[in-house]
Amino acid sequence: MLRKILIGVLLVVVAAAAIAFFNRKEIILYLVTNADRPTVAPNRPVEWMQGPETAGPAQAVRPPNVIFILADDLGINDISTFGGGMADGRVQTPNIDRLAAEGALFSTAYSGTGTCAPSRAMLMTGRYPTRTGFEYTPTPPGMSRIVPMFANDMKTGLPPTEQVKENEKLMPPFAEQGLPTEEVTLAEVLKDRGYHTVHIGKWHLGNTSPFRPNDQGFDESLDMASGLFLPPGDPRGVEARLDFDPIDKFLWARMDFAASYNGSDWFEPGGYLTDYWTDESLKVIDANKNRPFFLYLAHWGVHTPLQATKEDYEAVGDIEPHRLRVYAAMLRAVDRSVGRIMEKLEEEGLADNTIIVFSSDNGGAGYIGIPEVNAPYRGWKITLFEGGIRVPLFMKWPGTIQPGTVIDEPVAHIDLMPTLAAATGARLPSSVEIDGQNLLPLATGTGPITRPDDALFWSSGYYKVVRAGGWKLQVNGRQQKSWLFNLNEDPTEQTNLAASEPEKLAELQALIDAHWKDAREPLYPYTIESPIKIDHTIDAPYVEGEEYVYWPN
């Protein structure tokens, strides 16, 4: 009898071990993503600071208010401004289009890099990572283990995604992967000018003191504490989960529906995230209508996880595949946000004395499986091909920037800090050197801008890029490969001239070498190296011989 019991127990153990083995990834995912998970309290109202009850100086003599609206992972072809639009133009963006038409449209605008956080650091500081050291996007706990584990199991035909284990021990905690305090942000220079400064949405430049928005010049901050637009399965929403994307698996497992005000404990937002942040932005405008204010509204849309409201999902119509319809519905919410902000300014009589800037932190992502987001450009987020770094950039300032202004000069996110400082009469910091240029002469038609060597730079570790004089050189140190393009004749980077134009290659390589000669070391290392396809989305089968680029971080 005892023998039978022991055999039975052994069989149960073997069966349990087999089940655990075949489900080991899901078990590891659960354990990693549920460790040290904060409690999320019910929603509570934000008690925004209130400005003067009555108006002071007339609007005409007050410094202009500044509202900077930043989308996340927005593809250049997502919006209809450039003649595109989601689902072959079926989903238009009328409010974003109106903003573009009523001011300056920078037709050749670039993000700081191909991923979010370093771009945001450049927006805030006007400085390259070679000066700040903010080279890599902060990585949440467990992500560098989970993403390679799922990516390599998918057998895409690409080389493996690698966890750089020796760098893990060198990483500071996630919350301390932040912008150094000696950097001077746009919020700080505007605060010194007398502005009330407010951040709403994504920050991603450090989640503990001294890196939080309140430490970096913002009087108030309603922060995205985690990364869901609604709780999973919420009846108000529709979601699309991407089984082919390891990042998506991590986000659904790790993220919560949560916000934090001025470093408070986490609490539930008061609705679908894009709409909630817009609701709160309108309250900020109302509270500060009688004093100069700077509002940095950093949306999470249209970043994954793909979640939309049912109303937006129904409104965009019967679009296939399902993930495209959800994505289009998310975009509709971002567009509505822009429209509501403009309407509020008009209602309060503030529109004529408010600068509105709209952009995206980088190009659209290939891991969402929607091929047309960056058309006609090659590449995605997590590359430095044009699709990864070409972004919308629109600036409206009634009475100063003429409606319908179009500027073809290449510009970049590093230019926005000095531009908005100049527009508001704020002083640039004397303690640091600013790399960006004031774009107001271009926007107002009063003159050109100049840059050293006419050059713009991008990087992620060993992957370095320069654009100068209409030419663009990409160099990947791990792959020992260069891509050289004449963008004046080949704006979509179809023909690599690295072999046929050795003199131009050497000229641009010299610019890269000089730019990085005395560069500051990155603040922390990368812990993942990923091969990213250039011409196809992650869900498409790998085609033997197709190009990819390795990306560290």
HUVEN-V995140 format. One record per run of one state. SS is the DSSP state (@ for helix, = for strand, . for the rest). FROM is the first residue (numbers start at 1). TO is the last residue. If there is no record, write none. Layout:
ss->SS from->FROM to->TO
ss->SS from->FROM to->TO
This chain:
ss->. from->1 to->1
ss->@ from->2 to->22
ss->. from->23 to->23
ss->@ from->24 to->33
ss->. from->34 to->40
ss->= from->41 to->41
ss->. from->42 to->58
ss->@ from->59 to->61
ss->. from->62 to->64
ss->= from->65 to->71
ss->. from->72 to->79
ss->@ from->80 to->82
ss->. from->83 to->85
ss->@ from->86 to->89
ss->. from->90 to->90
ss->= from->91 to->91
ss->. from->92 to->93
ss->@ from->94 to->101
ss->. from->102 to->103
ss->= from->104 to->106
ss->. from->107 to->108
ss->= from->109 to->110
ss->. from->111 to->115
ss->@ from->116 to->125
ss->. from->126 to->128
ss->@ from->129 to->132
ss->. from->133 to->142
ss->@ from->143 to->153
ss->. from->154 to->161
ss->= from->162 to->163
ss->. from->164 to->164
ss->@ from->165 to->168
ss->. from->169 to->173
ss->@ from->174 to->176
ss->. from->177 to->185
ss->@ from->186 to->192
ss->. from->193 to->195
ss->= from->196 to->201
ss->. from->202 to->212
ss->@ from->213 to->215
ss->. from->216 to->219
ss->= from->220 to->224
ss->. from->225 to->236
ss->= from->237 to->240
ss->. from->241 to->245
ss->@ from->246 to->254
ss->. from->255 to->258
ss->= from->259 to->261
ss->. from->262 to->266
ss->= from->267 to->267
ss->. from->268 to->272
ss->@ from->273 to->287
ss->. from->288 to->292
ss->= from->293 to->298
ss->. from->299 to->305
ss->= from->306 to->309
ss->@ from->310 to->315
ss->. from->316 to->321
ss->@ from->322 to->347
ss->. from->348 to->350
ss->@ from->351 to->353
ss->= from->354 to->360
ss->. from->361 to->365
ss->@ from->366 to->368
ss->. from->369 to->385
ss->@ from->386 to->389
ss->= from->390 to->390
ss->. from->391 to->392
ss->= from->393 to->396
ss->. from->397 to->404
ss->= from->405 to->407
ss->. from->408 to->410
ss->= from->411 to->412
ss->. from->413 to->413
ss->@ from->414 to->424
ss->. from->425 to->439
ss->@ from->440 to->444
ss->. from->445 to->451
ss->@ from->452 to->454
ss->= from->455 to->460
ss->. from->461 to->462
ss->= from->463 to->468
ss->. from->469 to->470
ss->= from->471 to->476
ss->. from->477 to->480
ss->= from->481 to->486
ss->. from->487 to->501
ss->@ from->502 to->515
ss->. from->516 to->527
ss->= from->528 to->533
ss->. from->534 to->547
ss->= from->548 to->552
ss->. from->553 to->553
